[in-house]
C-alpha cells in the first residue's frame, strides 16, 4: 500500500529535524565562542 501523503509528511519531518539540528549546532557554536 503506497501512501504519498505519509511519505511527503515523513520527508518534511526529516528535513525539518535536519534543519533544526543544523541551526542548533550553529547556535551552540556561536554561544560557546
Residue pairs with C-beta under 8 A, 6 or more apart in sequence:
none
